[in-house]
């Protein structure tokens, strides 16, 4: 269970965080003073800390350095209701994860908290090599995996940039984390960005920061990852999707360790190790003029190739048992082993989606299984053909009026059948779940298997929206189904 510590002297703020985030997966701790907050940070070792700038006994700024001394990798999010944000910006330069202004926007808050938990896990849960046990393991004893692990072991302690190549789903991020956790920078921050997930301007802002007014929507200064991660490691996933303009700025950072924020002429210095990954052929992109040759050579000081799963099929049984143990424990099931026929099917499939597809297949099978042995009947159809799993007792779901509704829409010739069918289903589902949790969104998101920001987006689209703005430090949660 993850732990979130909120240090704020307003009881309404502490109560609101408990209401929104407390659940089966998150434990919320609260403190009303700096002294109490430091004590909780020492004794409870929370994963993420939310810290108010103004506390009755000391300022948040004063205790920030002490919190960092306890664990410099722990994400700290500042919140403030006071005019200037310059002090909060200064703390971000020193390593704070983010800052938010009161009154808090609940959607934005949920997104930042979710990202902070992800960052905490990347930094604190090690990605370990096959010989080690504690952490997220790189699983595999095949010769190609042994060579890859040797390359990770040789490269990790060296202060050089690394280019990680491999198909989607092979585990490139796990390799990046292993390089970080076995490096001399393991005590400093590790931050990750998916370059394909952001448009050019937002990616440039995420990497280098921006000044107020640098572009439409830039309402305040932002500290970028290169500035925030000074002394640490930055993982750039899908770097082949980076635009030429951002590539040019990246080249300068790698050459000179200098950059400017968007909208600024001030040159800033940083010292960051860059790990980059892509599933694209960068040499081909270079020949097409879509990727800078000089940047390519700066990134590939060392290249690590992650093999596809079809080239290491001997590792499939070990991977399958690893995922079975992990998901069986996480899901609270009692599936203990595979039937021999199941392992044969797993080893005879080509796995175009690589380890990620295998992981998903095992998870689906566990959720469908009954009994302690995972038989072929419970494996996904792409492995077994069209066979359906046997029905589980007490596991049938009445279709109610769904089938007549579908037939009615089809006969009418209307489009958007999916939304017309799913809207009433989702409305009923979310209303019943929120009623069951008495409006507690943290518990509701755990029950539904959705993160909080996704849940809130769904609620708003269905007209069950929670009030967006938090007034006077209080998060208001009013849904029409309670």
Secondary structure, DSSP 8 states (H G I E B T S, - for coil): -EEEEEE-S-HHHHHHHHHHH-SSSEEEEEESSHHHHHHHHHHH--SEEEEESB-SSSBHHHHHHHHHHH-TTSEEEEEE-SS--HHHHHHHHTT--EEEESS-BHHHHHHHHHHHHHHHHHHHS-EE-TT--SSEE----SHHHHHHHHHHHHHHTS---EEEE--TTS-HHHHHHHHHHTSTTTTS-EEEEEGGGS-HHHHHHHHH-B-TTSSTT--S-B--HHHHTTTSEEEEETGGG--HHHHHHHHHHHHHSEE--BT----EE---EEEEEESS-HHHHHHTTSS-HHHHHHHTTEEEE---GGG-GGGHHHHHHHHHHHHHHHHT----EE-HHHHHHHHHS--TTHHHHHHHHHHHHHHH--SSEE-GGGS-HHHH-S------TT-----TTHHHHHHHHHHHT-S-HHHHHHHHHHHHHHHHHHHHTTT-HHHHHHHHT--HHHHHHHHHHTT----SB-BTTB-----TT-
